Amino acid sequence: QVHLVQSGAEVKKPGSSVRVSCKASGGTFSSQTISWVRQAPGQGLEWIGGITPMFGTPKYAQKFQGRVTIIADESTSTDYMELSSLRSDDTALYYCANLRGSWNDNWLDPWGQGTLVTVSS
Amino acid sequence: SSELTQDPAVSVALGQTVRITCQGDSLRTYSASWYQQKPGQAPVLVIYGKHNRPSGIPDRISGSSSGNTASLTITGAQAEDEADYYCNSRDSSGYHAVFGGGTKLTVL
Protein backbone atom coordinates (compact mmCIF):
# COMPACT_ATOMS: atom_id res chain seq x y z
CA GLN A 1 0.00 0.00 0.00
CA VAL A 2 1.58 3.24 -1.18
CA HIS A 3 1.71 6.11 1.31
CA LEU A 4 2.63 9.68 0.34
CA VAL A 5 3.89 12.37 2.71
CA GLN A 6 4.42 15.91 1.49
CA SER A 7 6.60 18.73 2.77
CA GLY A 8 5.26 21.58 4.86
CA ALA A 9 3.62 24.88 3.98
CA GLU A 10 5.60 27.55 2.16
CA VAL A 11 5.30 31.32 1.89
CA LYS A 12 7.03 32.81 -1.13
CA LYS A 13 7.55 36.21 -2.72
CA PRO A 14 6.28 36.89 -6.25
CA GLY A 15 8.91 35.99 -8.82
CA SER A 16 10.60 33.40 -6.63
CA SER A 17 10.46 29.59 -6.84
CA VAL A 18 9.05 26.89 -4.60
CA ARG A 19 9.92 23.22 -4.33
CA VAL A 20 7.45 20.77 -2.84
CA SER A 21 8.47 17.23 -1.98
CA CYS A 22 6.45 14.02 -1.86
CA LYS A 23 8.03 11.02 -0.14
CA ALA A 24 6.62 7.64 -1.13
CA SER A 25 6.66 4.44 0.88
CA GLY A 26 5.09 1.01 0.51
CA GLY A 27 5.54 0.47 -3.20
CA THR A 28 8.17 0.06 -5.93
CA PHE A 29 9.27 3.63 -6.43
CA SER A 30 10.86 3.22 -9.86
CA SER A 31 7.61 2.03 -11.44
CA GLN A 32 5.29 4.42 -9.61
CA THR A 33 3.85 7.36 -11.47
CA ILE A 34 3.39 10.38 -9.26
CA SER A 35 1.11 13.13 -10.49
CA TRP A 36 0.94 16.66 -9.14
CA VAL A 37 -2.39 18.47 -8.80
CA ARG A 38 -3.17 21.87 -7.37
CA GLN A 39 -6.27 23.56 -6.00
CA ALA A 40 -6.52 27.32 -5.65
CA PRO A 41 -8.71 28.62 -2.81
CA GLY A 42 -12.35 27.88 -3.55
CA GLN A 43 -11.49 26.43 -6.96
CA GLY A 44 -11.36 23.01 -8.59
CA LEU A 45 -8.56 20.52 -9.14
CA GLU A 46 -5.93 21.22 -11.80
CA TRP A 47 -3.40 18.71 -13.12
CA ILE A 48 0.16 20.05 -13.25
CA GLY A 49 2.14 17.05 -14.48
CA GLY A 50 3.66 13.73 -13.51
CA ILE A 51 6.66 11.42 -13.70
CA THR A 52 7.50 7.72 -13.71
CA PRO A 53 11.12 7.23 -12.58
CA MET A 54 11.76 4.19 -14.78
CA PHE A 55 10.74 6.17 -17.86
CA GLY A 56 12.49 9.34 -16.77
CA THR A 57 10.77 12.01 -18.86
CA PRO A 58 8.10 13.97 -17.00
CA LYS A 59 4.87 15.21 -18.56
CA TYR A 60 3.61 18.72 -17.94
CA ALA A 61 0.31 20.44 -18.56
CA GLN A 62 0.72 23.03 -21.28
CA LYS A 63 -0.27 25.80 -18.87
CA PHE A 64 2.81 25.14 -16.73
CA GLN A 65 5.35 24.33 -19.47
CA GLY A 66 8.51 26.36 -18.91
CA ARG A 67 7.70 27.12 -15.28
CA VAL A 68 7.48 23.68 -13.70
CA THR A 69 10.04 20.95 -13.16
CA ILE A 70 9.15 17.54 -11.77
CA ILE A 71 11.89 15.14 -10.77
CA ALA A 72 12.10 11.80 -8.99
CA ASP A 73 14.95 10.89 -6.65
CA GLU A 74 15.13 7.10 -6.49
CA SER A 75 17.77 7.17 -3.75
CA THR A 76 15.24 8.68 -1.32
CA SER A 77 11.95 7.59 -2.97
CA THR A 78 10.99 11.24 -3.14
CA ASP A 79 9.40 13.23 -5.95
CA TYR A 80 9.79 16.97 -6.25
CA MET A 81 7.72 19.63 -7.99
CA GLU A 82 9.39 22.99 -8.50
CA LEU A 83 7.39 25.96 -9.75
CA SER A 84 9.22 29.13 -10.73
CA SER A 85 8.29 32.76 -11.47
CA LEU A 86 5.62 32.56 -8.82
CA ARG A 87 2.58 34.85 -9.03
CA SER A 88 -0.18 35.51 -6.57
CA ASP A 89 -2.51 33.22 -8.51
CA ASP A 90 -0.14 30.31 -7.82
CA THR A 91 -1.37 30.43 -4.24
CA ALA A 92 -2.91 26.99 -3.81
CA LEU A 93 -2.83 23.62 -2.14
CA TYR A 94 -0.46 21.37 -4.06
CA TYR A 95 -1.08 17.62 -3.94
CA CYS A 96 0.91 14.65 -5.11
CA ALA A 97 -0.97 11.47 -5.95
CA ASN A 98 -0.11 7.96 -7.09
CA LEU A 99 -1.33 7.23 -10.62
CA ARG A 100 -2.47 3.66 -11.15
CA GLY A 101 -4.06 1.66 -13.95
CA SER A 102 -3.39 1.33 -17.66
CA TRP A 103 -3.02 3.60 -20.69
CA ASN A 104 -6.73 4.19 -21.14
CA ASP A 105 -8.00 3.52 -17.62
CA ASN A 106 -6.14 5.19 -14.79
CA TRP A 107 -6.83 6.79 -11.46
CA LEU A 108 -5.15 8.68 -8.63
CA ASP A 109 -4.85 6.84 -5.33
CA PRO A 110 -3.69 7.57 -2.74
CA TRP A 111 -3.13 11.29 -2.40
CA GLY A 112 -0.66 13.14 -0.25
CA GLN A 113 -1.94 15.42 2.49
CA GLY A 114 -1.35 18.57 0.44
CA THR A 115 1.11 21.42 0.76
CA LEU A 116 -0.13 25.00 1.00
CA VAL A 117 1.92 27.42 -1.05
CA THR A 118 1.17 31.09 -0.43
CA VAL A 119 2.60 33.70 -2.77
CA SER A 120 2.55 37.13 -1.22
CA SER A 121 4.69 40.22 -1.16
CA SER B 1 -11.61 25.70 -19.81
CA SER B 2 -11.82 22.01 -18.93
CA GLU B 3 -12.27 19.30 -21.56
CA LEU B 4 -14.52 17.54 -19.05
CA THR B 5 -17.79 19.26 -18.20
CA GLN B 6 -19.68 18.87 -14.92
CA ASP B 7 -22.70 20.68 -13.53
CA PRO B 8 -21.42 23.11 -10.88
CA ALA B 9 -24.02 22.19 -8.27
CA VAL B 10 -26.60 19.49 -7.63
CA SER B 11 -28.90 18.89 -4.69
CA VAL B 12 -30.70 15.80 -3.47
CA ALA B 13 -33.15 15.08 -0.67
CA LEU B 14 -31.93 12.80 2.08
CA GLY B 15 -32.45 9.17 1.09
CA GLN B 16 -33.09 9.94 -2.57
CA THR B 17 -31.00 9.13 -5.64
CA VAL B 18 -28.77 11.59 -7.45
CA ARG B 19 -26.69 11.34 -10.59
CA ILE B 20 -23.64 13.49 -11.25
CA THR B 21 -22.42 13.55 -14.83
CA CYS B 22 -19.15 14.29 -16.60
CA GLN B 23 -19.09 14.92 -20.33
CA GLY B 24 -16.17 14.98 -22.74
CA ASP B 25 -15.17 13.56 -26.09
CA SER B 26 -12.12 11.85 -24.59
CA LEU B 27 -14.44 9.67 -22.49
CA ARG B 28 -15.22 7.67 -25.62
CA THR B 29 -11.63 6.35 -25.40
CA TYR B 30 -10.47 6.89 -21.82
CA SER B 31 -12.21 5.84 -18.62
CA ALA B 32 -13.15 8.34 -15.96
CA SER B 33 -12.38 8.15 -12.27
CA TRP B 34 -14.28 10.01 -9.55
CA TYR B 35 -13.11 11.78 -6.40
CA GLN B 36 -14.97 13.01 -3.37
CA GLN B 37 -13.61 16.03 -1.53
CA LYS B 38 -14.95 17.31 1.75
CA PRO B 39 -13.98 20.73 3.16
CA GLY B 40 -10.41 20.86 4.39
CA GLN B 41 -9.59 17.37 3.16
CA ALA B 42 -7.64 15.88 0.27
CA PRO B 43 -9.65 14.26 -2.53
CA VAL B 44 -10.54 10.59 -2.07
CA LEU B 45 -10.99 8.11 -4.91
CA VAL B 46 -14.55 6.75 -4.95
CA ILE B 47 -14.87 5.20 -8.44
CA TYR B 48 -12.22 3.91 -10.83
CA GLY B 49 -12.31 1.90 -14.05
CA LYS B 50 -15.74 3.37 -14.84
CA HIS B 51 -17.60 1.45 -12.14
CA ASN B 52 -15.21 -0.04 -9.54
CA ARG B 53 -15.25 1.02 -5.89
CA PRO B 54 -12.15 1.05 -3.69
CA SER B 55 -12.48 -0.77 -0.39
CA GLY B 56 -14.26 1.32 2.20
CA ILE B 57 -16.46 3.19 -0.27
CA PRO B 58 -20.14 2.43 0.42
CA ASP B 59 -22.03 0.50 -2.24
CA ARG B 60 -24.62 3.25 -2.50
CA ILE B 61 -22.00 5.01 -4.66
CA SER B 62 -21.75 3.60 -8.18
CA GLY B 63 -20.31 4.57 -11.55
CA SER B 64 -21.25 4.04 -15.16
CA SER B 65 -20.33 5.28 -18.60
CA SER B 66 -21.96 5.60 -22.00
CA GLY B 67 -20.55 7.32 -25.04
CA ASN B 68 -19.04 10.65 -24.04
CA THR B 69 -20.62 10.70 -20.58
CA ALA B 70 -19.47 9.21 -17.29
CA SER B 71 -21.87 9.18 -14.35
CA LEU B 72 -21.62 8.88 -10.60
CA THR B 73 -24.82 7.77 -8.89
CA ILE B 74 -25.57 7.88 -5.20
CA THR B 75 -28.56 5.72 -4.30
CA GLY B 76 -30.09 6.71 -0.97
CA ALA B 77 -27.96 9.80 -0.36
CA GLN B 78 -26.78 10.36 3.19
CA ALA B 79 -25.73 13.56 4.92
CA GLU B 80 -22.10 12.42 4.80
CA ASP B 81 -22.24 12.32 0.99
CA GLU B 82 -22.39 16.11 0.89
CA ALA B 83 -19.13 17.07 -0.79
CA ASP B 84 -17.51 18.21 -4.01
CA TYR B 85 -17.16 15.53 -6.66
CA TYR B 86 -14.60 15.64 -9.47
CA CYS B 87 -14.22 13.44 -12.52
CA ASN B 88 -10.78 12.82 -14.01
CA SER B 89 -9.59 11.32 -17.26
CA ARG B 90 -7.30 12.04 -20.20
CA ASP B 91 -7.56 14.95 -22.58
CA SER B 92 -8.36 14.39 -26.25
CA SER B 93 -4.68 13.77 -27.05
CA GLY B 94 -4.47 11.12 -24.35
CA TYR B 95 -1.18 12.58 -23.22
CA HIS B 96 -2.34 14.72 -20.35
CA ALA B 97 -4.71 14.26 -17.44
CA VAL B 98 -7.64 16.57 -16.97
CA PHE B 99 -10.26 17.18 -14.29
CA GLY B 100 -13.85 18.25 -14.61
CA GLY B 101 -14.76 21.51 -12.97
CA GLY B 102 -16.35 19.72 -10.02
CA THR B 103 -19.92 19.35 -8.77
CA LYS B 104 -20.96 20.54 -5.33
CA LEU B 105 -23.49 18.07 -3.95
CA THR B 106 -25.89 19.33 -1.31
CA VAL B 107 -27.98 16.82 0.66
CA LEU B 108 -31.20 18.48 1.81
Interface residues (C-beta under 8 A of the other chain):
Chain A: S35 V37 G44 L45 E46 W47 G50 K59 A61 Q62 Y95 A97 L99 R100 G101 W103 N104 D105 N106 W107 L108 D109 P110 W111 G112 Q113 G114
Chain B: S2 T29 Y30 S31 S33 Y35 Q37 A42 P43 V44 L45 Y48 G49 K50 P54 D84 Y86 N88 R90 G94 Y95 H96 A97 V98 F99 G100 G101 G102
